Amino acid sequence: MSRPEQTTAEASQRAGGGAAGPDAARARLGAAGVRPPRYGLYLGLLAVLIFVVVVVHTVLGKPTAVRGIEPGKRIPPFALPLAAGTVNGDADVATHADEGSAGRIPACAERGAGILNVCELYERGPVVLALLVDAGSCPAVLGEMQALAREYPGVAFAGVAIKGERGPLRKLIAERGLTSVQVGIDSDGVLAGLYKLLSCPQVTFVLPGGVVQSPALLSTPSSQTLRARVQALVAAAKAHGWSAPRG
């Protein structure tokens, strides 16, 4: 991995409050949980497979048992670079230390500036998470999420671009005014399999603690539909003891 302006290791170091000089930072690069990008033929094949599955599912509209994470199940953890940040690398999806290609440190422990960590989000409150491809009409859901964010304080709104690229995503963030929606980059598309992605976008509603509250939305929702689902998520979270922050 070429040295970015800010590495994941440095971000994690600052989150832990320690200081690291250049030699210490270089020594930590190999231990960073956000894995360095891996290039090769299999990445291209993975991208093709994702698009083929999404297109076939959308066009044929045939039922399938694999549609997002089931309600009542805990979502897979992940930590990945924010499009608006300077951290580079692939997603860390490890649940324990030293899981090889999944990550060298647990994803939930991978925190710091420039990192989107879903564990950090659901520890604070409910989460509305959209997985998408940064092309076509898919990103429209991010604008709808932005419009709702102010109405629901304490609810985290986030998107992850499968096989996304930082340049186009930053342009998208600016054009849609995404000040309240964090957007991460899954450069190798690993979340597509973990989250059973079969539509674009796919919106998951997560209770505090990381458990899925209701079935995922499998297409671009209307503003009314998305609002109703967020309201239901907030109501369920309150029923489980969560309190929205005041003001």
ABEGO torsion letter per residue (X at the ends): XBBBABBAAAAAAAAAGBBBBAAAAAAAAAABABBBBBBEAAAAAAAAAAAAAAAAAAAAGBBBABBEBBBGBBBBBBBBBBAABABBEBBBABABBGAEAAEABBAAABBEBGBBBAAAAAAAEBBBBBBBBBBEAAAAAAAAAAAAAAABBGBBBBBBBBGBBAAAAAAAAAAAGBAABBBBBBAAGAAAAAAGBABOBBBBBBBBGGBBABBBBABBBBAAAAAAAAAAAAAAAAAAGBBBBBX
